Amino acid sequence: MTTTIPTHTRIEPNILYFGTPVVLISSSNEDGSPNLAPMSSAFWLGWRAMLGLGSRSKSAQNMLRTRECVLNLPSDVMAPEVDRLALTTGADPVPARKEERGYRFVADKFGRAGLTPVPSETVAAPRVAECPVSMEAVVEAVHGLAEDDEAQRGGIVVFEVRVTRVFVHEEIRMAGTSDRIDPDVWRPLIMSFQKLYGLRPRQVHPSTLAQIPEGWYRGPDIERSR
């Protein structure tokens, strides 16, 4: 039987959001009130995360000032709450580029989303009670993105944050363990090309990489968090 190998077609998509978990970032405003904003430009390595944010966003401004935040991960059933925050900003006045896209200022983001703030242990910003995962974090470094391009320079900042606490709902913790998440139970909300998705309830194929014990990835930042 002859197998047909598919061919590639060159395209120029406007965005490259192929699918990443949604993060609700909570931060502290100048008056001590909380800000809450959804984002999906994030990835993790150990207990560090890289977060890409517009430099004029309220979240970015708060993080530059306070050097801390909370990364709250909503499950796929929380899509309605997350969507209520769409086209809202804690920045007043609304940045020009956001105003062009239809954003409006909302002071009480938790109230707008219908979510509950709960006190954090290591940072001033609150955690989101309804999110199955909440990670308190401190900013360790800030990097400019596209600094080589005059037209884009200064528009986006990338934060390197170090996680100081991890909290999870008991329902997603793997049975019989103290520190592991059950990926067959954890159902993150995924943003893919501006649309919200969930994951299939089971892995699509056994993973050879999973033969490596999770403990082998344990890094020194965990000890620093204590």
N, C-alpha and C positions, 0 to 999 in steps of 0.2 A: 504494500500500500504506500502510495506516495503522499508525503506530508507537505502541505503548502506552507511555506514560511511567509508570515505577513511582512509587508513592506512599511517603512516609515514615510510619513508625509511631513514636510517642513511647514510649521505654523508659527504664528507670533501672538500667543495668547496675552491678553492684557494683564492677567494676574497668574501667579503660579501657586495657588492655594490648593494643593492636591489632597489635603486632608490632614488636619492636626486637631488635638483636643482643644476644646474651648476652655479658657481660663477666665474666671472672674477675679480681677485684681482689686483688692481693697487697700486703700491708702488713707492717710490722714490729711485733711485740709488745714489751712492756716488757722482756722478757728477751733480746731479739734474735732470737727464733725467728720464722718467717714465719707469717702468717695468709693464708688463701685463701678467697674467698667469691664465689659467683655473684650477679650482679645484671643487670638489664636496663633500669633507668631512667637512660638515658644518651643524650646526643646531642653531636655535634661541630660546631664552627665553626672552620675553619682548624686551627691546632694547639692549640686549646682544647677542653675537654670540660666538660659540666655533668653531674654525677652526683648522683642522689637516693638518700639512704640513711637508714635509721632511726637516730636520734641515739644510741640505746643499743646499736647493733650494734658488734661488735668492730672491724670495718673503719672505721667512722666514728670511733670513739674513737682508733684508731691514727693515722688521718689527721689528726685534730685535734691530736694530740700531736707527730707527726713532720713533718707538712706535706708528705708525699710518698706515692707509691704506684706500682704498675705496673698498667696496663690490658692484660690479656691476652685476645685474641679467639679463642675456640675455633672450629674448623670443625664442620660438621654431623656428621662422623663421630665427633666427640668427645662426643656426647650421653651415652653411658654414664658417662664420667668425670665430666661435669658433674652428672649426676643422683645420683652417689654423695655429693655435697656437699649435696643437698637435706635440709632439716630438721636441719642441723647448724649449730653456732655456735662461734666461738672465745671467746665471752663466758662467764665462770664467776664467779658463778652465772648461769644462763640467765635473760635478761630475762623478766619475767612474761608479757608478750604472746606471746613466742615459745614459752614453756613451755606455754601454753594450746594452741598449735598443734602441739605434739608435737616441738619442737626438742630436741636434746640436745647437750651440750658435747663437742667433739672437739678435742683439742690439736693433733694432727698432721693438718692438712687436706691437705697434699700426699700424705702416705701414704694417707689415706682415699680420695683420688681416684685414686691410682696415677699421679701426675704428678711431673715432675722439676724441682726448682728449679735455676736457673742464675744466676750473679752478674750484677747490673746494673752499668751504668757510672756513672750519675749519682745513683742513690738506693740506700738500704740494702736495700729489699725486693727479693726475687729475681724474675726473669722465669720464665715457665712454658715449658720447652723444647718441649713438644709443641704449643703454640698457634702457628698460622701467623703471627700478628701479636702483637707485644708493644710497648707504649708506656710508657716511663718518664715520670713526670709529677710536678710539684710543685704544691702547693695555693697558689693565689693569692688566693682569697676564699672565704668561707663565708657562706651565706645561710639564713635560716630560711624554712620553707615553712608556709603557712597561719597566719602570725603574727596575722592578723586574727580568728582563731577560737580562743577560750579553750580549747575542748575538744581542739583539735589542736596548739595552740602548743607548740613544743619537741619535738615527736615526730619530725619529719623535718628533715634538713639537706641543703642543696644545695651541693655543692662545685664551685667553678670551678677546674679544674686546667689547667696549661700543660704540654704535652708537651715533653720534653727530649731524648728519643731514640725512634726508631722502628726496630724490627727485624722482618724478615719472612723466612719460608722462601723459598728461591730459587724453588720451584715456582709461587708465586703472583705473582712479578714478571713484568711484561709483557716479552716477548721484544724485544731490541733497545733497551731503555731501562734507565736506572739507578735511577730513582726513582718508577716508576709500578706500581700494582697492576693485574693483569689481572682485571676483574670477571667474565669468562667462566670463569675458573679458581677465583677466590676464592669459597668456599662457606661463608658465616657460619652459625652456629647461631642460630636465631631463636626468641625466646620470644613466644608469642601466646596470651593468656588462659590462662596457667599451663602451656601445653603447648609442647613443643619441635618445631620444624620446620626444614627446610632451604629453599633457594631453587631455583627451576627452573634448569636448566643454561644457559639462554639468556635474554636480555632479551625481554620480551613485546612491545615495540614500539620502533622507533627513537626516540631522544631528541633533540629540537631543542636542548635545553640543552647536550648533549654537543658541539655545534659550537664552543663556547667552549673554547679551549685550557686544559688544567689549570693551566698555568703562570701564567695570569692571576689565579688564586686564591692564589698564593704570598704569604704574609704575613711580617711582621718577626719573629714568634716562631721561625721556622726559623733565622734568623741568631743569635738569642739562645741557641739550643740548642747552638751550637758552642763 
